[in-house]
Amino acid sequence: MPAETKVEGSKPERAVIVELVVNALAEILEVDPSRIGEGSSFDDLGADSLALIELVEALEEELGESSVGFHIDDEDLEDLKTVRDAVDYVVAKLGAG
């Protein structure tokens, strides 16, 4: 991850979370980040369940550094259909703004 997406000690802004999700997803799917927007559905991007698990692991690793115990529940993963869903979920979980 680029250094500017690192979040140290404070709650990350929503824009930082969007960038984090998009960049992680782009790396997992091996696509250009510019092809991924908040409205992009995981199905349209070709993200299968394995790709979503990798996304969860990447987010937990990245956000776990600044938010101890950050975790995405497996049951919640079923409800995440778009990039926006994932960002909104992380924002709510972190209490970010």
WOTAMO-V784729 format. One record per pair of residues at least 24 apart in sequence whose C-alpha atoms are under 7 Angstrom apart, sorted by sequence separation. I is the first residue (numbers start at 1). J is the second residue. If there is no record, write none. Layout:
BEGIN
((I;J) (I;J))
END
This chain:
BEGIN
((25;55) (24;55) (24;58) (42;81) (41;81) (42;82) (41;82) (42;83) (40;82) (41;83) (39;82) (40;83) (39;83) (38;83) (39;84) (37;83) (38;84) (9;66) (8;66) (7;66) (21;87) (18;87) (17;87) (14;91) (14;96) (11;94) (13;96) (14;97) (12;96) (13;97) (11;96))
END
